[in-house]
Amino acid sequence: MERQSNRPTWSRQIEFTLAGIGCAVGLGNVWRFPYLCYRSGGGAFLVPYLLMLVVLGIPLLYMELTVGQYTRRGPVHALANVCPLLKGVGIASVAISFIMCTYYNIVITWALYYLFSSFQAPLPWQSCNNTWNTPNCTNHATNSSFSSTASQEFFKYKMLEQMSGVEDAGVLRWDLFLILLLAWILIYFCIFKGVKSTGKVVYFTALFPYVILIALLINNAQLPGAMDGIKFFIIPQWDKLLSVEVRQTRQRTRGTSV
């Protein structure tokens, strides 16, 4: 098997390690995964999740790293060298990466919008005394389906300017468009020199998310009802594993982890 020797390599092993660690922490950890655990029986969800992680997720990840390091090629040519029939798998992985980058960059745009908005005093999502708020706005969270909090209405009616349906597309949000352009520029400067520039960026991007997760853990552990939530994840609801919806959720999670 012919290997390509002029492909750029990581300057240090720690940079590659940090890049791999950085890929393990993302929106799924603080957004999707807790929601799936809550809906699928708490701690019981961890059993099939860890099983599929050991049986399928980790072996596929190790195989991908091994093939990539041995062939020193991109995903398309690396898999094509292993087996020409797998070239389509490499193309699919590149297409999925592009779709995921596009999706996550939208979320980065929202985060930057919140960052710039947080320099205002008082915070625009702190109260209902704003032009975009509806009569159903409330300053406190309730169980009513007819009311929404100030933070929810800021997200829907101020940042997104959400309309009644897909038939009403609205107008172009120039502020979000410019922030999206800024997000793409930041990504470009992180990767424009390949692994040489990425290797320097990962010292921040791989470690800072863990600082945020620790800060969220400390803060959330002090909230009212925090112990009830911890017990929910510690004490599994085994009957939830028999639910068809949970099995479908496991299938979707399995595909996402791959």
matplotlib code that plots the C-alpha trace (Angstrom):
import matplotlib.pyplot as plt

x = [0.0, 1.5, 1.8, 1.9, 5.0, 4.6, 1.3, 1.6, 1.9, 1.3, 4.2, 3.8, 1.9, 0.2, -1.4, -3.0, -4.1, -5.7, -7.4, -8.9, -10.0, -11.5, -13.7, -15.1, -16.7, -19.3, -22.9, -24.0, -22.5, -24.5, -27.5, -28.5, -27.1, -28.7, -32.0, -31.8, -30.9, -33.8, -36.3, -34.9, -34.9, -31.9, -29.1, -30.7, -29.9, -26.2, -26.2, -27.0, -25.1, -21.8, -22.4, -22.6, -19.7, -17.4, -18.7, -19.1, -18.0, -14.5, -13.5, -14.6, -12.8, -9.6, -10.0, -10.4, -7.3, -5.2, -6.1, -5.6, -2.2, -1.0, -2.1, -1.5, -4.3, -7.7, -10.8, -11.7, -8.3, -7.5, -10.6, -10.2, -6.7, -8.1, -10.9, -12.0, -15.6, -15.2, -14.5, -18.2, -17.9, -15.1, -17.1, -20.1, -17.9, -16.7, -20.2, -21.5, -18.6, -19.5, -23.2, -22.2, -19.8, -22.6, -25.0, -22.6, -21.5, -25.1, -25.0, -21.7, -23.4, -26.1, -23.5, -21.6, -24.9, -25.5, -21.9, -22.3, -25.7, -24.4, -22.5, -25.8, -27.1, -29.6, -29.5, -32.1, -33.4, -33.7, -37.2, -40.3, -40.1, -39.0, -40.6, -40.4, -42.1, -45.6, -48.5, -47.8, -44.2, -43.3, -40.2, -40.4, -40.5, -43.9, -45.5, -48.1, -48.0, -49.5, -46.7, -43.0, -40.1, -38.2, -35.2, -37.3, -38.9, -35.5, -34.3, -37.5, -38.6, -35.5, -32.6, -34.4, -37.4, -39.4, -42.5, -45.7, -44.6, -42.4, -44.8, -43.6, -39.8, -39.4, -36.5, -32.7, -31.2, -28.1, -26.7, -26.9, -25.5, -22.4, -21.9, -22.1, -19.5, -17.3, -17.7, -16.6, -13.6, -12.6, -12.8, -10.7, -7.9, -8.0, -7.4, -6.0, -2.5, -3.8, -2.5, 0.1, -2.4, -4.9, -2.3, -1.8, -5.6, -6.4, -4.5, -7.5, -10.3, -9.7, -9.2, -11.6, -14.8, -13.8, -13.5, -17.0, -18.3, -16.8, -18.2, -21.7, -21.4, -20.5, -23.3, -26.0, -25.2, -26.2, -29.6, -32.8, -33.7, -30.2, -30.0, -33.3, -31.7, -28.5, -30.6, -32.5, -29.3, -27.9, -31.1, -32.1, -35.6, -35.1, -38.7, -37.8, -35.5, -38.5, -40.0, -40.0, -39.2, -36.1, -34.9, -35.3, -33.4, -30.6, -30.4, -30.2, -27.6, -25.6, -25.5, -24.5, -21.6, -20.3]
y = [0.0, 3.3, 6.0, 9.7, 11.2, 14.9, 15.3, 17.7, 16.2, 17.3, 19.2, 17.4, 14.4, 16.4, 18.6, 15.5, 14.2, 17.5, 17.7, 14.2, 15.2, 18.4, 16.4, 14.5, 17.7, 19.5, 20.6, 17.0, 16.8, 19.7, 19.8, 16.5, 13.8, 15.0, 15.4, 11.8, 10.4, 12.2, 11.0, 7.4, 6.4, 8.3, 5.9, 3.0, 4.8, 4.6, 0.8, 0.5, 3.7, 2.4, -1.0, 0.4, 2.7, -0.2, -2.6, -0.1, 3.5, 3.0, 0.3, 2.4, 5.4, 3.4, 1.9, 5.4, 6.7, 3.7, 3.8, 7.5, 7.4, 4.4, 5.8, 9.4, 10.4, 12.1, 10.0, 9.4, 8.2, 6.4, 4.2, 3.7, 2.4, -0.2, -1.2, 0.7, -0.1, 2.0, 5.2, 6.1, 5.8, 8.3, 10.7, 10.3, 11.1, 14.3, 15.3, 14.6, 16.6, 19.6, 19.4, 19.1, 22.1, 24.2, 23.2, 23.8, 27.1, 28.4, 27.5, 29.3, 32.4, 32.3, 32.0, 35.0, 37.0, 36.2, 37.2, 40.6, 41.1, 40.3, 43.6, 45.4, 46.4, 45.1, 42.0, 42.0, 38.6, 39.5, 41.0, 41.2, 45.0, 44.9, 45.6, 42.0, 40.5, 39.1, 39.5, 35.9, 36.7, 35.9, 36.7, 33.3, 29.8, 28.1, 24.8, 26.6, 25.9, 29.3, 31.4, 31.8, 33.2, 36.4, 34.3, 32.1, 35.1, 36.8, 33.7, 33.4, 36.9, 39.1, 37.0, 34.7, 36.9, 33.6, 33.7, 31.8, 29.1, 28.2, 30.1, 33.3, 33.5, 36.9, 39.2, 38.8, 39.4, 41.4, 41.3, 37.5, 37.3, 39.4, 37.3, 34.2, 35.6, 36.4, 32.8, 31.4, 33.8, 32.6, 29.0, 29.9, 31.3, 28.2, 25.8, 27.8, 26.3, 22.8, 20.9, 23.6, 26.2, 23.7, 22.4, 25.8, 26.4, 23.1, 24.2, 26.5, 24.8, 21.4, 22.6, 25.5, 23.4, 21.3, 24.5, 25.4, 22.0, 22.1, 25.6, 24.4, 21.4, 23.6, 26.1, 23.5, 21.4, 24.4, 24.9, 23.9, 20.2, 19.4, 16.3, 15.0, 15.3, 13.5, 10.7, 10.4, 9.6, 7.3, 5.3, 3.8, 3.2, -0.2, -0.4, 2.5, 0.2, -1.7, 1.4, 1.5, 5.2, 4.5, 1.8, 4.2, 6.9, 4.4, 3.7, 7.4, 7.9, 5.0, 6.5, 9.9, 8.4, 6.7]
z = [0.0, -1.1, 1.6, 1.1, 2.8, 2.2, 4.1, 7.1, 10.5, 14.0, 15.6, 19.0, 20.2, 22.9, 20.2, 18.5, 21.9, 22.8, 19.4, 20.0, 23.5, 22.2, 19.8, 22.8, 24.4, 22.4, 22.4, 22.8, 26.3, 27.7, 25.4, 23.7, 26.0, 29.3, 27.5, 26.1, 29.5, 31.2, 28.6, 28.5, 32.1, 33.6, 34.7, 32.7, 29.5, 30.3, 30.1, 26.4, 25.7, 27.2, 25.7, 22.2, 22.9, 23.8, 21.1, 18.2, 18.9, 20.2, 17.7, 14.8, 16.2, 16.6, 13.1, 11.6, 13.4, 12.5, 8.8, 8.7, 10.3, 8.3, 4.8, 5.7, 3.4, 3.8, 4.5, 0.8, -0.4, 2.9, 2.7, -1.0, -0.4, 2.1, -0.3, -3.4, -2.6, 0.6, -1.3, -1.1, 2.7, 2.7, 0.6, 2.9, 5.9, 4.3, 3.4, 6.9, 8.4, 6.1, 7.2, 10.9, 10.6, 9.0, 11.7, 14.6, 13.1, 13.4, 17.1, 17.4, 15.8, 18.4, 21.2, 19.8, 19.6, 23.3, 24.1, 22.5, 24.0, 27.5, 27.6, 28.1, 31.5, 32.4, 30.3, 27.6, 28.6, 32.3, 32.2, 30.1, 29.6, 26.0, 22.7, 21.5, 24.6, 24.3, 26.9, 27.9, 29.0, 32.6, 34.7, 36.4, 35.0, 35.3, 34.2, 32.1, 28.3, 27.7, 29.1, 28.3, 30.2, 29.2, 28.2, 25.9, 24.2, 23.7, 21.9, 19.8, 19.1, 19.4, 18.2, 15.7, 15.1, 14.8, 12.6, 12.8, 10.2, 7.3, 4.9, 6.5, 5.9, 7.4, 6.4, 6.5, 9.9, 9.0, 12.5, 12.6, 9.1, 10.0, 13.2, 11.1, 8.8, 11.8, 13.0, 9.6, 9.7, 13.2, 11.9, 8.9, 11.0, 13.2, 10.3, 7.4, 8.0, 8.6, 11.6, 12.2, 13.2, 14.6, 16.9, 18.5, 18.8, 20.6, 23.7, 24.3, 22.6, 24.1, 27.7, 28.0, 27.5, 30.6, 32.6, 31.5, 32.4, 35.9, 36.4, 35.3, 37.6, 40.6, 39.8, 39.1, 42.1, 44.3, 42.6, 44.3, 43.5, 42.4, 44.5, 42.9, 39.5, 40.7, 42.2, 38.9, 37.1, 39.8, 40.3, 36.9, 35.7, 34.1, 32.7, 30.3, 28.4, 27.2, 25.6, 21.8, 21.8, 23.9, 21.6, 18.6, 20.6, 21.2, 17.4, 16.6, 19.3, 18.0, 14.5, 16.0, 18.0, 14.9]

ax = plt.figure().add_subplot(projection="3d")
ax.plot(x, y, z, "-o")
ax.set_aspect("equal")
plt.show()
